[in-house]
Amino acid sequence: MLLASAAGQLTTAIARTLRCNDQTVRNAIYAFHARGLAALQPQSSRPHTTQATFDAAGRDRLQALLHQRPRTFGRPTSLWTLALVAEISYAQGLTARQVSGETIRATLAQMGVHWKRAKHWIASPDPAYVRKQHGAIG
């Protein structure tokens, strides 16, 4: 990219030749002018900073939310999922915008809570269910 640019080629022509976006070519040229040869070193693509979605009070409210059942909020389930927590958090005003389940998981991890997938256990209204179950498996 840099050699083609130095030779006078347009960014759109360079991008077409390399089969990339012309903005990628512009970014590479700008980085080279700003940082020199250091711009050629591989770098992480992770964001340098992240914006916290929940402040301290929001994390406390999130924790209080999780101590309630989803049925309290009119949902037809008694198990929390990350997507459901994200949806209820937005509906209850804990977040200013709809966030992803991954944002909820990361926030819980910062709070020291490790999210585990809910397990569905089979239950029966039959009063003899336990006796029958133990009889079947010995």
Secondary structure in CASP SS format (residue, H / E / C, confidence):
PFRMAT SS
TARGET T0000
AUTHOR 0000-0000-0000
METHOD secondary structure of the structure
MODEL  1
M C 1.00
L H 1.00
L H 1.00
A H 1.00
S H 1.00
A H 1.00
A C 1.00
G C 1.00
Q C 1.00
L C 1.00
T H 1.00
T H 1.00
A H 1.00
I H 1.00
A H 1.00
R H 1.00
T H 1.00
L H 1.00
R C 1.00
C C 1.00
N C 1.00
D H 1.00
Q H 1.00
T H 1.00
V H 1.00
R H 1.00
N H 1.00
A H 1.00
I H 1.00
Y H 1.00
A H 1.00
F H 1.00
H H 1.00
A H 1.00
R H 1.00
G H 1.00
L H 1.00
A H 1.00
A H 1.00
L H 1.00
Q C 1.00
P C 1.00
Q C 1.00
S C 1.00
S C 1.00
R C 1.00
P C 1.00
H C 1.00
T C 1.00
T C 1.00
Q C 1.00
A C 1.00
T C 1.00
F C 1.00
D C 1.00
A H 1.00
A H 1.00
G H 1.00
R H 1.00
D H 1.00
R H 1.00
L H 1.00
Q H 1.00
A H 1.00
L H 1.00
L H 1.00
H C 1.00
Q C 1.00
R C 1.00
P H 1.00
R H 1.00
T H 1.00
F H 1.00
G C 1.00
R C 1.00
P C 1.00
T C 1.00
S C 1.00
L C 1.00
W C 1.00
T C 1.00
L H 1.00
A H 1.00
L H 1.00
V H 1.00
A H 1.00
E H 1.00
I H 1.00
S H 1.00
Y H 1.00
A H 1.00
Q C 1.00
G C 1.00
L C 1.00
T C 1.00
A C 1.00
R C 1.00
Q C 1.00
V C 1.00
S C 1.00
G H 1.00
E H 1.00
T H 1.00
I H 1.00
R H 1.00
A H 1.00
T H 1.00
L H 1.00
A H 1.00
Q H 1.00
M C 1.00
G C 1.00
V C 1.00
H C 1.00
W C 1.00
K C 1.00
R C 1.00
A C 1.00
K C 1.00
H C 1.00
W C 1.00
I C 1.00
A C 1.00
S C 1.00
P C 1.00
D C 1.00
P C 1.00
A C 1.00
Y H 1.00
V H 1.00
R H 1.00
K H 1.00
Q H 1.00
H H 1.00
G H 1.00
A H 1.00
I H 1.00
G C 1.00
END
